[in-house]
Amino acid sequence: SRYFLDKCSICQSDTETMRFGIKHLREYMHASESLTLLLDATYPTRLWCVFELASFCIERSIEDLHIVVTWAAPVAYGAAVAAYSCLLLGQLSFLLAEGDRRII
């Protein structure tokens, strides 16, 4: 298997090289058997991403398109941080309460 990751395969810093890569996106999509789309809120704001998707849809069937919604990752991370914070607060309150005990 071969993989094409546009973020790594298309130059992000040099405008001329980026144009060349974007110009040949359709060729990459034509040679691709499937497309895994990492969808986030910024995806539709990047014209080359929309062009890449359109090029793939022209060449292939919708069954060959796999969409992964990436907004779930920050939500899961936030939930993990919140749960860990609650655990730490629970332990801290237990330790503070234990320190308040007096030996008679």
VMD Tcl script that builds the backbone (N, CA, C; Angstrom):
set m [mol new atoms 312]
animate dup $m
set s [atomselect $m all]
$s set {name element resname resid chain x y z} {
  {N N SER 1 A 0.835 -1.193 0.000}
  {CA C SER 1 A 0.000 0.000 0.000}
  {C C SER 1 A 0.870 1.244 0.000}
  {N N ARG 2 A 0.386 2.252 -0.659}
  {CA C ARG 2 A 1.034 3.564 -0.666}
  {C C ARG 2 A 0.052 4.575 -0.112}
  {N N TYR 3 A 0.591 5.572 0.549}
  {CA C TYR 3 A -0.246 6.597 1.155}
  {C C TYR 3 A 0.206 7.968 0.684}
  {N N PHE 4 A -0.766 8.830 0.465}
  {CA C PHE 4 A -0.514 10.213 0.095}
  {C C PHE 4 A -1.134 11.075 1.185}
  {N N LEU 5 A -0.315 11.770 1.921}
  {CA C LEU 5 A -0.797 12.667 2.968}
  {C C LEU 5 A -0.552 14.081 2.478}
  {N N ASP 6 A -1.628 14.778 2.096}
  {CA C ASP 6 A -1.445 16.060 1.432}
  {C C ASP 6 A -0.677 17.064 2.281}
  {N N LYS 7 A -0.866 17.038 3.583}
  {CA C LYS 7 A -0.146 17.971 4.460}
  {C C LYS 7 A 1.368 17.776 4.339}
  {N N CYS 8 A 1.800 16.552 4.150}
  {CA C CYS 8 A 3.231 16.252 4.028}
  {C C CYS 8 A 3.695 16.226 2.580}
  {N N SER 9 A 2.813 15.906 1.666}
  {CA C SER 9 A 3.203 15.736 0.265}
  {C C SER 9 A 3.129 17.019 -0.535}
  {N N ILE 10 A 2.351 17.967 -0.070}
  {CA C ILE 10 A 2.255 19.254 -0.753}
  {C C ILE 10 A 2.947 20.289 0.126}
  {N N CYS 11 A 3.923 20.969 -0.453}
  {CA C CYS 11 A 4.711 21.955 0.287}
  {C C CYS 11 A 3.788 23.014 0.896}
  {N N GLN 12 A 3.971 23.296 2.175}
  {CA C GLN 12 A 3.128 24.258 2.875}
  {C C GLN 12 A 3.794 25.636 2.991}
  {N N SER 13 A 5.076 25.734 2.629}
  {CA C SER 13 A 5.792 26.996 2.847}
  {C C SER 13 A 6.136 27.753 1.560}
  {N N ASP 14 A 6.363 27.055 0.469}
  {CA C ASP 14 A 6.734 27.693 -0.791}
  {C C ASP 14 A 5.521 27.726 -1.716}
  {N N THR 15 A 5.094 28.922 -2.076}
  {CA C THR 15 A 3.868 29.095 -2.864}
  {C C THR 15 A 3.938 28.407 -4.222}
  {N N GLU 16 A 5.047 28.538 -4.932}
  {CA C GLU 16 A 5.164 27.923 -6.263}
  {C C GLU 16 A 5.099 26.398 -6.184}
  {N N THR 17 A 5.805 25.829 -5.220}
  {CA C THR 17 A 5.792 24.375 -5.057}
  {C C THR 17 A 4.410 23.903 -4.628}
  {N N MET 18 A 3.745 24.701 -3.784}
  {CA C MET 18 A 2.385 24.365 -3.351}
  {C C MET 18 A 1.443 24.360 -4.554}
  {N N ARG 19 A 1.554 25.362 -5.408}
  {CA C ARG 19 A 0.711 25.421 -6.615}
  {C C ARG 19 A 0.912 24.189 -7.488}
  {N N PHE 20 A 2.169 23.786 -7.644}
  {CA C PHE 20 A 2.469 22.602 -8.450}
  {C C PHE 20 A 1.782 21.373 -7.861}
  {N N GLY 21 A 1.884 21.199 -6.544}
  {CA C GLY 21 A 1.251 20.050 -5.880}
  {C C GLY 21 A -0.259 20.072 -6.014}
  {N N ILE 22 A -0.845 21.245 -5.815}
  {CA C ILE 22 A -2.302 21.373 -5.919}
  {C C ILE 22 A -2.753 21.120 -7.357}
  {N N LYS 23 A -1.958 21.598 -8.315}
  {CA C LYS 23 A -2.287 21.389 -9.730}
  {C C LYS 23 A -2.361 19.897 -10.070}
  {N N HIS 24 A -1.581 19.083 -9.380}
  {CA C HIS 24 A -1.530 17.647 -9.667}
  {C C HIS 24 A -2.364 16.804 -8.704}
  {N N LEU 25 A -3.189 17.446 -7.884}
  {CA C LEU 25 A -4.039 16.697 -6.949}
  {C C LEU 25 A -4.946 15.705 -7.668}
  {N N ARG 26 A -5.497 16.124 -8.787}
  {CA C ARG 26 A -6.413 15.235 -9.505}
  {C C ARG 26 A -5.702 13.955 -9.943}
  {N N GLU 27 A -4.440 14.066 -10.317}
  {CA C GLU 27 A -3.675 12.872 -10.698}
  {C C GLU 27 A -3.494 11.940 -9.500}
  {N N TYR 28 A -3.226 12.518 -8.336}
  {CA C TYR 28 A -3.110 11.704 -7.123}
  {C C TYR 28 A -4.432 11.002 -6.824}
  {N N MET 29 A -5.517 11.740 -6.959}
  {CA C MET 29 A -6.830 11.165 -6.660}
  {C C MET 29 A -7.197 10.083 -7.674}
  {N N HIS 30 A -6.802 10.279 -8.925}
  {CA C HIS 30 A -7.066 9.273 -9.959}
  {C C HIS 30 A -6.340 7.962 -9.636}
  {N N ALA 31 A -5.148 8.062 -9.094}
  {CA C ALA 31 A -4.353 6.874 -8.765}
  {C C ALA 31 A -4.750 6.252 -7.427}
  {N N SER 32 A -5.604 6.924 -6.668}
  {CA C SER 32 A -5.976 6.444 -5.328}
  {C C SER 32 A -7.141 5.473 -5.383}
  {N N GLU 33 A -7.080 4.458 -4.539}
  {CA C GLU 33 A -8.181 3.498 -4.426}
  {C C GLU 33 A -9.209 3.944 -3.401}
  {N N SER 34 A -8.767 4.702 -2.407}
  {CA C SER 34 A -9.690 5.191 -1.381}
  {C C SER 34 A -9.158 6.507 -0.828}
  {N N LEU 35 A -10.027 7.214 -0.123}
  {CA C LEU 35 A -9.657 8.485 0.497}
  {C C LEU 35 A -10.189 8.488 1.918}
  {N N THR 36 A -9.305 8.734 2.871}
  {CA C THR 36 A -9.722 8.927 4.256}
  {C C THR 36 A -9.637 10.413 4.532}
  {N N LEU 37 A -10.780 10.998 4.819}
  {CA C LEU 37 A -10.890 12.435 5.021}
  {C C LEU 37 A -10.949 12.717 6.517}
  {N N LEU 38 A -9.977 13.476 7.025}
  {CA C LEU 38 A -9.985 13.886 8.426}
  {C C LEU 38 A -10.694 15.233 8.485}
  {N N LEU 39 A -11.963 15.187 8.818}
  {CA C LEU 39 A -12.826 16.361 8.738}
  {C C LEU 39 A -12.804 17.140 10.041}
  {N N ASP 40 A -12.445 18.418 9.943}
  {CA C ASP 40 A -12.530 19.314 11.088}
  {C C ASP 40 A -13.210 20.601 10.634}
  {N N ALA 41 A -13.318 21.555 11.531}
  {CA C ALA 41 A -14.041 22.790 11.217}
  {C C ALA 41 A -13.352 23.607 10.129}
  {N N THR 42 A -12.051 23.445 9.957}
  {CA C THR 42 A -11.324 24.249 8.968}
  {C C THR 42 A -11.302 23.619 7.581}
  {N N TYR 43 A -11.710 22.372 7.472}
  {CA C TYR 43 A -11.611 21.664 6.184}
  {C C TYR 43 A -12.267 22.433 5.028}
  {N N PRO 44 A -13.526 22.866 5.158}
  {CA C PRO 44 A -14.155 23.540 4.011}
  {C C PRO 44 A -13.596 24.932 3.732}
  {N N THR 45 A -12.744 25.462 4.605}
  {CA C THR 45 A -12.168 26.787 4.369}
  {C C THR 45 A -10.905 26.726 3.521}
  {N N ARG 46 A -10.388 25.538 3.296}
  {CA C ARG 46 A -9.170 25.373 2.496}
  {C C ARG 46 A -9.566 24.867 1.106}
  {N N LEU 47 A -9.408 25.728 0.123}
  {CA C LEU 47 A -9.872 25.436 -1.233}
  {C C LEU 47 A -9.240 24.167 -1.794}
  {N N TRP 48 A -7.950 23.943 -1.538}
  {CA C TRP 48 A -7.306 22.739 -2.092}
  {C C TRP 48 A -7.892 21.473 -1.496}
  {N N CYS 49 A -8.391 21.538 -0.248}
  {CA C CYS 49 A -9.030 20.363 0.359}
  {C C CYS 49 A -10.347 20.050 -0.346}
  {N N VAL 50 A -11.110 21.090 -0.628}
  {CA C VAL 50 A -12.384 20.907 -1.329}
  {C C VAL 50 A -12.120 20.392 -2.745}
  {N N PHE 51 A -11.105 20.935 -3.396}
  {CA C PHE 51 A -10.731 20.477 -4.738}
  {C C PHE 51 A -10.292 19.014 -4.708}
  {N N GLU 52 A -9.515 18.654 -3.689}
  {CA C GLU 52 A -9.062 17.269 -3.532}
  {C C GLU 52 A -10.257 16.324 -3.396}
  {N N LEU 53 A -11.216 16.696 -2.560}
  {CA C LEU 53 A -12.413 15.877 -2.363}
  {C C LEU 53 A -13.223 15.774 -3.652}
  {N N ALA 54 A -13.410 16.899 -4.331}
  {CA C ALA 54 A -14.167 16.892 -5.589}
  {C C ALA 54 A -13.471 16.027 -6.642}
  {N N SER 55 A -12.156 16.128 -6.715}
  {CA C SER 55 A -11.396 15.316 -7.679}
  {C C SER 55 A -11.553 13.834 -7.392}
  {N N PHE 56 A -11.538 13.481 -6.119}
  {CA C PHE 56 A -11.693 12.073 -5.759}
  {C C PHE 56 A -13.097 11.587 -6.111}
  {N N CYS 57 A -14.104 12.400 -5.806}
  {CA C CYS 57 A -15.497 11.995 -6.064}
  {C C CYS 57 A -15.772 11.831 -7.556}
  {N N ILE 58 A -15.078 12.584 -8.396}
  {CA C ILE 58 A -15.232 12.431 -9.843}
  {C C ILE 58 A -14.662 11.086 -10.294}
  {N N GLU 59 A -13.551 10.683 -9.704}
  {CA C GLU 59 A -12.832 9.480 -10.121}
  {C C GLU 59 A -13.346 8.192 -9.489}
  {N N ARG 60 A -13.873 8.266 -8.271}
  {CA C ARG 60 A -14.189 7.062 -7.498}
  {C C ARG 60 A -15.620 7.072 -6.985}
  {N N SER 61 A -15.994 5.935 -6.414}
  {CA C SER 61 A -17.323 5.764 -5.827}
  {C C SER 61 A -17.342 6.319 -4.405}
  {N N ILE 62 A -18.507 6.695 -3.947}
  {CA C ILE 62 A -18.667 7.205 -2.586}
  {C C ILE 62 A -18.294 6.150 -1.542}
  {N N GLU 63 A -18.389 4.878 -1.898}
  {CA C GLU 63 A -18.009 3.802 -0.975}
  {C C GLU 63 A -16.509 3.803 -0.686}
  {N N ASP 64 A -15.738 4.434 -1.558}
  {CA C ASP 64 A -14.285 4.498 -1.373}
  {C C ASP 64 A -13.852 5.689 -0.519}
  {N N LEU 65 A -14.823 6.471 -0.060}
  {CA C LEU 65 A -14.551 7.648 0.766}
  {C C LEU 65 A -14.843 7.318 2.226}
  {N N HIS 66 A -13.868 7.536 3.083}
  {CA C HIS 66 A -14.012 7.284 4.519}
  {C C HIS 66 A -13.808 8.610 5.250}
  {N N ILE 67 A -14.817 9.029 6.005}
  {CA C ILE 67 A -14.749 10.314 6.704}
  {C C ILE 67 A -14.564 10.069 8.193}
  {N N VAL 68 A -13.548 10.714 8.760}
  {CA C VAL 68 A -13.285 10.657 10.198}
  {C C VAL 68 A -13.449 12.076 10.730}
  {N N VAL 69 A -14.418 12.268 11.606}
  {CA C VAL 69 A -14.658 13.589 12.189}
  {C C VAL 69 A -13.661 13.786 13.327}
  {N N THR 70 A -12.790 14.773 13.193}
  {CA C THR 70 A -11.705 14.944 14.162}
  {C C THR 70 A -12.072 15.826 15.343}
  {N N TRP 71 A -13.245 16.429 15.348}
  {CA C TRP 71 A -13.618 17.242 16.515}
  {C C TRP 71 A -13.818 16.370 17.738}
  {N N ALA 72 A -13.996 15.071 17.556}
  {CA C ALA 72 A -14.198 14.175 18.692}
  {C C ALA 72 A -12.933 14.057 19.534}
  {N N ALA 73 A -11.768 14.194 18.932}
  {CA C ALA 73 A -10.515 14.073 19.686}
  {C C ALA 73 A -10.388 15.155 20.754}
  {N N PRO 74 A -10.604 16.433 20.450}
  {CA C PRO 74 A -10.527 17.438 21.512}
  {C C PRO 74 A -11.589 17.242 22.597}
  {N N VAL 75 A -12.768 16.761 22.213}
  {CA C VAL 75 A -13.820 16.505 23.205}
  {C C VAL 75 A -13.382 15.391 24.145}
  {N N ALA 76 A -12.833 14.317 23.599}
  {CA C ALA 76 A -12.362 13.207 24.431}
  {C C ALA 76 A -11.212 13.659 25.323}
  {N N TYR 77 A -10.316 14.467 24.782}
  {CA C TYR 77 A -9.198 14.981 25.573}
  {C C TYR 77 A -9.718 15.855 26.713}
  {N N GLY 78 A -10.673 16.722 26.421}
  {CA C GLY 78 A -11.259 17.578 27.460}
  {C C GLY 78 A -11.936 16.765 28.549}
  {N N ALA 79 A -12.638 15.715 28.158}
  {CA C ALA 79 A -13.296 14.851 29.145}
  {C C ALA 79 A -12.262 14.150 30.019}
  {N N ALA 80 A -11.162 13.714 29.424}
  {CA C ALA 80 A -10.104 13.050 30.198}
  {C C ALA 80 A -9.457 14.024 31.179}
  {N N VAL 81 A -9.206 15.246 30.744}
  {CA C VAL 81 A -8.623 16.261 31.634}
  {C C VAL 81 A -9.585 16.580 32.772}
  {N N ALA 82 A -10.874 16.706 32.467}
  {CA C ALA 82 A -11.869 16.982 33.512}
  {C C ALA 82 A -11.941 15.839 34.519}
  {N N ALA 83 A -11.937 14.605 34.036}
  {CA C ALA 83 A -11.997 13.451 34.942}
  {C C ALA 83 A -10.752 13.384 35.818}
  {N N TYR 84 A -9.592 13.627 35.247}
  {CA C TYR 84 A -8.342 13.597 36.006}
  {C C TYR 84 A -8.323 14.722 37.045}
  {N N SER 85 A -8.828 15.894 36.670}
  {CA C SER 85 A -8.899 17.020 37.609}
  {C C SER 85 A -9.792 16.688 38.791}
  {N N CYS 86 A -10.924 16.062 38.525}
  {CA C CYS 86 A -11.831 15.656 39.610}
  {C C CYS 86 A -11.148 14.649 40.530}
  {N N LEU 87 A -10.406 13.731 39.955}
  {CA C LEU 87 A -9.680 12.740 40.746}
  {C C LEU 87 A -8.648 13.421 41.642}
  {N N LEU 88 A -7.892 14.356 41.077}
  {CA C LEU 88 A -6.889 15.076 41.864}
  {C C LEU 88 A -7.531 15.905 42.972}
  {N N LEU 89 A -8.624 16.573 42.653}
  {CA C LEU 89 A -9.322 17.362 43.676}
  {C C LEU 89 A -9.845 16.469 44.788}
  {N N GLY 90 A -10.347 15.299 44.428}
  {CA C GLY 90 A -10.832 14.351 45.430}
  {C C GLY 90 A -9.710 13.891 46.342}
  {N N GLN 91 A -8.555 13.589 45.773}
  {CA C GLN 91 A -7.410 13.162 46.582}
  {C C GLN 91 A -6.895 14.304 47.446}
  {N N LEU 92 A -6.861 15.504 46.884}
  {CA C LEU 92 A -6.394 16.665 47.630}
  {C C LEU 92 A -7.299 16.947 48.818}
  {N N SER 93 A -8.606 16.886 48.599}
  {CA C SER 93 A -9.540 17.143 49.707}
  {C C SER 93 A -9.420 16.064 50.777}
  {N N PHE 94 A -9.150 14.820 50.372}
  {CA C PHE 94 A -8.958 13.743 51.344}
  {C C PHE 94 A -7.702 14.000 52.167}
  {N N LEU 95 A -6.615 14.421 51.511}
  {CA C LEU 95 A -5.365 14.700 52.226}
  {C C LEU 95 A -5.512 15.883 53.174}
  {N N LEU 96 A -6.219 16.912 52.734}
  {CA C LEU 96 A -6.439 18.072 53.605}
  {C C LEU 96 A -7.289 17.691 54.804}
  {N N ALA 97 A -8.318 16.903 54.579}
  {CA C ALA 97 A -9.179 16.467 55.680}
  {C C ALA 97 A -8.387 15.594 56.644}
  {N N GLU 98 A -7.485 14.772 56.124}
  {CA C GLU 98 A -6.664 13.900 56.964}
  {C C GLU 98 A -5.709 14.733 57.818}
  {N N GLY 99 A -5.201 15.827 57.297}
  {CA C GLY 99 A -4.298 16.701 58.041}
  {C C GLY 99 A -4.990 17.455 59.147}
  {N N ASP 100 A -6.305 17.610 59.038}
  {CA C ASP 100 A -7.065 18.316 60.065}
  {C C ASP 100 A -7.339 17.446 61.281}
  {N N ARG 101 A -7.100 16.167 61.192}
  {CA C ARG 101 A -7.365 15.271 62.317}
  {C C ARG 101 A -6.349 15.524 63.425}
  {N N ARG 102 A -6.831 15.448 64.664}
  {CA C ARG 102 A -5.949 15.653 65.815}
  {C C ARG 102 A -5.862 14.372 66.613}
  {N N ILE 103 A -4.698 14.105 67.063}
  {CA C ILE 103 A -4.510 12.918 67.900}
  {C C ILE 103 A -4.807 13.306 69.337}
  {N N ILE 104 A -5.715 12.585 69.962}
  {CA C ILE 104 A -6.114 12.887 71.344}
  {C C ILE 104 A -5.444 11.931 72.288}
}
mol reanalyze $m
mol bondsrecalc $m
mol representation Tube
mol addrep $m
